[in-house]
Amino acid sequence: MPKVSSVVVPYATYLRVYEPLAAFPEPERGYWTRYARRPDRPSYQDELRRALADLLPTPPIPVPVQESADAFVLEVDGVVCVCPWRTRLRGWQALQELSDELPNTVLDAMLPPVVRRQATMDYERWLVRNPDSRPWIRTATWQVPLNWFVLVSDEERRYEKGTGEIPPMLRYRTPMVQARRRVARALRTLKDAIEEGPLIDGLVDVGRWLEEFHPRSLVELDYGGLVHALPAGDLEDDHSAADVAAGIEALRQGDGAAAGEAYGRLVERWRAVRDRRSAN
């Protein structure tokens, strides 16, 4: 693999699902059981650097040739849970989303059309053999989608300032049953209070995704590299999950003014991040 800069690749956030080993059929369960014992498991930055390495050749490799055999591992109350990377699948899906977001002239400069066509054909053939596939990780750039905050509570927030070369960290973790319950309650409130739109559509989508996993799974919302786009003080004071919960509760109580105040706090907090994205 080509040598890649050790600089942290920033500005991506993650929604991950960690499933207990019991959720996986054999022989995959055996593989993840052995994998979880490894002391040298890679980090999310290792995954990003590998992806960056694939963009260096000519022509670039937008999607890995083989699926990743790595995962993130958690042990909670004696139960080992894993979150497979599935980098190839996520790369295919990201490439489709990119085609919807950027004009062809920009895409052609980044990735030649022939490369994109080949990746699309590979994905279509793969889907025929794997129609029920889904990733364990969702990724967003330059933002945390508001519907992600619905899944967690402020009490589950964990923030670390970071020291020296160790970057700050902000994440939430919650049991799957709690995440599903919060989605259902929020959808009932939103559908009664507002018209159909991106917030409701996004929440429906993420709720359907969560239903694909074992009920004893864990859900993690990780600010990832986005911590580098936020001043330390702003990051420490970021309680977006609390603001989203307050806004939904205000709508449930029929208090439009309080809901508007909560939404205003969210808009103000994330405006600086959007401005940086536009500057780039």
Secondary structure, DSSP 8 states (H G I E B T S, - for coil): ------S---SEEEEEEEEEGGGS-TTHHHHHHHHHT-TT---HHHHHHHHHHHTSSSS--SS-SS----EEEEEETTEEEEEE--HHHHHHHHHHHHHHHS-HHHHHHHS-HHHHHHHHHHHHHHHHH-TT---SEEEEESS--HHHHTT--GGGEEEE---TTS--EEEEEEEHHHHHHHHHHHHHHHHHHS-S-HHHHHHHHHHHHHTTS-TT-EEEEE-GGGGGGS-HHHHHT--HHHHHHHHHHHHHTT-HHHHHHHHHHHHHHHHHHHHHHHH-
